[in-house]
Amino acid sequence: MRSRDFPGTVEAAADAEAWLASESGALGLAGDTTFAINLCVEELFLNAVKHGHANKATISIWTEPDGARLEFVDDGQAFDPTAAPAKRLQGPGTDFEIGGFGTGLVQKFTRRMTYRRAEGANRLVLEFDAGPNKNPDLRAVSAE
């Protein structure tokens, strides 16, 4: 398992993404999986800092025979994204209110999420398929 601590700042989200891209490559993860991991972590990190007022986040990543796992731990306000409603766009259009779509995005690009609050921290484990092109919806998003 590879882990790293990051300060709870908006700027640190880019550092976390760069570190994860490097670690994903070292673990031999497919490009689609790396893309999904970075997209989900960006969403989680920015929400933890902006809305949860987190001062610190710790990210751990590892592989298992059935895929990749990532644990995102932050010291912000309690928030369980597995219980939050997933807001979705209703049909085509350009006139919609921005915000609230992150939970649905993370749910879409992970195989499973588990959450617990322990020792004053949010602990979220995300599970991803590690093989190439397992998620056709992800290819469509990453190609844009």
N, C-alpha and C positions, 0 to 999 in steps of 0.2 A: 504494500500500500504506500502510495506517495501522498504526502500532505504538505500544505503550506498555509501559513497565516497571512492575512491581508488586513490592512487598516480599513475601517468603515468609512471610506470616502468614495465619491463618485469616480474619481480618477483611478482608484485601485481596481475598479471593475475591468478596465482595459488590461491592467497587469495580470489579473486573474485569468482573463481570456487567453493572453499570450502564454502564460504558464501552462494552462490546460491544453492548448494546441501542441505545445512541445511535449508534454507528458503523454498526450493521446498518441502522438507519433511514436514515442519511445515504447508505448505499450502495443503498437501495431494495430491501432484501431482504424477502421475504414473512414474515409473522408466524410461520408454521410453521418456516421456516428459522432465524429469530432464536431461537425457542424451543429448537430442536435445538442450535444453537451454544451458547447459554447453559447448557443442561443438560450438554453434554459438557465445557465449560470448567470448570464448577463441580466436576465429578467429577475432572478432571485436576488442577486447581489444589489442591483439598483433599488429594488423594492425594500430590501432589508435596511438599506442606508436611508433612503428617502422617507419611507413610511414607518419603518420599525425603529428608526434612530439607532441602528447598530453601530457600535464602535469598533467591532472586529468581526471578521469572518474567517473560518477555517474550511478549506476545501481539501477533501481526500478523494483519490481516484484509484481504482484497481480493477482488475479483470477477474472473471470467474468463467468456468466452462461454457455457461450459457449467455455470456455478455459482459458488459462493463457496468460498474457501479460507481456512483459518486455520492459522497456525503457532503452536504452544505450545512455548516453550523454557524449560527450568528447569535450575538448577545443582545439582539433587539427585542422589541415587544413581542409577546407571544402571538404567533400567527400560524395556523394550520392550513396550508394550501390544499390539503387533501379533502378538507371539509368546506372550503370556500366554493361558492357557485362559480361555474365556468361561464363567463359571458361570451356569447358568440354573435358574429355578424348574421343578420337575417337578410339574406339575399344581396344582390349587387347594389352598389350605390357609393357615393362619395360623401354623403351627408350623414355622418355618424359621430357620436361623442367618443373622443379618444379616452382610453383608460379602462381598466377592469378586464382586459383580455389576456393578461399574463398567465393566470391560472389555467385557462383553457389551452394556451400555447404549451405550457409545461406538460400538461396532461396528454396533449396530442403527440408530443415527441418523446415521451418516456413509455416504457412498457409498464412500469409500476412506480408508485411513490409511497413511501411510508414516513410518517411524521411522529415525533414525540418531543415533548418539552421536558428537559432534564437539566438540573444544575443551573437554572437560570438561562438556558439557551434553547433556541429552536434547532432541532436536529432532523434534517430531511435527507432521506436516502432515495436517490433516483436510480432506476434500473433501465439500461439501454441494451438493445440488440447490438452486437459487436460486428456482425458480418456485413459485407458490402451490400448496399442497395436493398436493405430489408424493409424500408419504408418508402413506398412510391410517392407518398405525399411530400416527404422531405425533399426528394429530388426536385419536385416542382418548385418548392420554395427556394432551394439553394441555387437553382438555375437562373433565378430572376436577378 
